[in-house]
């Protein structure tokens, strides 16, 4: 297993694939722009096209993991300085209204748009499948339940791996990688404990109520690094496509070591890394940074095919 990078990585990787692999794509339901066009539109198309050039029929299944259990806004001691000591400022996308249409949930607004763009981009590859899966719809799967309960009960399983194998700094006094959502006020603030097996107790800091129940009685916020594990396990993922910024954080090794820490004997998928995209202000593109915009993916394909720097600057 090895990482593959950019357009040259696509060519090298394609030679090793059968065309029947399960492919992982993860996205926040929080806008669609040039930054996430690369892993969701451009690279899937380039990978399928590369297989065709090699005389292979792409029969991939692209799993679009809609991260509705991620925080809608970050908080923490210092999210920029300590990116592994973050937690929700308020709640998750699952309980957030869309800014574009406040009458609907942000996930219900963006998921159809994301799916439509991916399906249309890959429509010429007749044997390719596209499946969208929300984190919340996986809640009762044994893989999700096991990893999440272990994370809540012992967050050091995660932090010890991050301290040893990531490039970011980790505080040992602010460890939170999974928390229940308060059933009353829908916030992700407070203290969640695993009392016994799947028995959960949650104290909400906002409404000051204690809720007791089974694991299944709650919704959750789940930090994206351990959250990747049950998705890979459940859907037998062979390949992940993601941004190179994750590689710089050490994710390629961290993911392997997290599986070991959780005692899971799983074949860790290969990873294809896309370029980092920078906006008009010179900063990495993102909706939360206010420097996002959508461009024709065909234009992005041309840029990727003629780029070898690992960075794409859009004006």
Secondary structure, 3 states (H helix, E strand, C coil): CCEEEHHHHHHHHHCCCCCCCEEEEEECCCCCCHHHHHHHHHHHHHHHHHHHHCCCCCCCEEEEEECCCCECCEEECCCCCCCCCEEECCCEHHHCECCCCCCCEHHHHHHHHHHHHHHHHCCCCCCCEEEEEEHHHHCCCHHHHHHHHHHHHCCHHHHHHHHHHCCCCCCCCCCCCEEECCCCCCCCCEEEEEEECCEEEEEECCCCCEEEEEHHHCCEEECHHHHHHHHHHHCCCCEEEEEHHHHHCCHHHHHHHHHHHCCCCCCCCEEEEECEEECCCCCECCHHHCCCCCCCHHHHHHHHHCCCCCEEECC
